[in-house]
Amino acid sequence: MARWLSFFAEYNFEVKYKPGKQNALADALSRRPDYKLAHVTTLSSSVPDLIRAAYAKDDQCVALLRALGSDEFKDSDIELSARLRARLHRYSIDNGLLCYRTDIEDNPRIVVPHDEELKYRILYEAHDTALSGHLGREKTYSSVSQSYWWPKLYKWVRTYVRTCETCQRVKPSAHAAAPLASLPVPSGCWESMSMDFVFGLPKDSEGNTGIVVFVDRLSKMAHLAAVPDSIDAEGTAKLFIDRVFRQHGLPVAIISDRDPRFTGKFWKSIFKVLGTRLDMSTADHMQTDGQTERVNRVINDILRSVCADTPRRWSSMLPIVEFALNNAVHASTGFTPFYINGLTHPRVPLTLSLRESGLGGGRGCRSAC
């Protein structure tokens, strides 16, 4: 500023105010017509508001909120029980919401009051919607317990999933799987991946009857694409470039039960699309990895659940199915593929208004329920 004042001091001029709309030359850059004001739309969920309203009908929640200094319930005469008083250090208040944590390392989770309709609404969002994919008991429990808590939550989830009409109708009975040879654990995400196909689906509007499945062997993240029966190595390579390479780069190893000649053509097609002149060599080893076969079964279960009434629209649901797979806690890692790849949990309608407050993302310890 001092430099400019010194510069203008050499000139004798008079400053006159001119409205911006009349100063077209000066506003040519600052008021470009193609740079219109952006309209920002903010989304929020109604669940937190419903929970706040339901606290008044739950004596335990009222007593806890009063003990923690809530102005809304300071005149209440409901006293804490000895059991709740001993656990008071586990509770806190955040933006009018009662929160619970099992210990100091656990993220606070919203306490849901004793309101059956409200609990069933949360369970519906965590299990029945297409984003949730009608996944099993453990995955549904992990999804709910990341952000919400109430006594005997695990039993609620177990009963809800067990009595889900859609799950009972479309999912086959569990059967014992053959033992699989274990493979070394990769040291990084998308360093080693598996590739497989699912065929036999109803023909969609574009003639697709199958799915190509790419799965990262470390994080268990999956990418899906609809394919026709006639898919070849070159077509698979193009889908790999679009679904995997543009986000994660090249893997060191790809595991597939396809003919080695198919795998060789697949790699050559990739290098051709990338335009590289480097000479790459491939080596085939007879190893077995059952993770993609397991993912295939889960994909079939989800598609049967979300497309039960309209089976031919399965391909349009693949992005939602992929999200459901990658947002579910995996038994072998204890985390969601999204979290391992990006160290964050994506927002879903059930948690839309929570993450800004730092709520949710709890470990979901079953023993605390």
Sequence and secondary structure as in RCSB ss.txt:
>XXXX:A:sequence
MARWLSFFAEYNFEVKYKPGKQNALADALSRRPDYKLAHVTTLSSSVPDLIRAAYAKDDQCVALLRALGSDEFKD
SDIELSARLRARLHRYSIDNGLLCYRTDIEDNPRIVVPHDEELKYRILYEAHDTALSGHLGREKTYSSVSQSYWW
PKLYKWVRTYVRTCETCQRVKPSAHAAAPLASLPVPSGCWESMSMDFVFGLPKDSEGNTGIVVFVDRLSKMAHLA
AVPDSIDAEGTAKLFIDRVFRQHGLPVAIISDRDPRFTGKFWKSIFKVLGTRLDMSTADHMQTDGQTERVNRVIN
DILRSVCADTPRRWSSMLPIVEFALNNAVHASTGFTPFYINGLTHPRVPLTLSLRESGLGGGRGCRSAC
>XXXX:A:secstr
 HHHHHHHTTS        GGG TTTHHHHT TTS          SHHHHHHHHGGG HHHHHHHHHTT GGGTT
      HHHHHTGGGEEEETTEEEE SSTTS  EEE  S HHHHHHHHHHHHTSTTTTT  HHHHHHHHHTTEE 
TTHHHHHHHHHHT HHHHHHS               SSTTSEEEEEEEE     TT   EEEEEEETTT  EEEE
EE TT  HHHHHHHHIIIIIHHH   SEEEESS HHHHHHHHHHHHHHHT               HHHHHHHHHH
HHHHHHTSS GGGGGGGHHHHHHHHHTS  TTTSS HHHHHHSS    GGGTTTGGGT       GGG 
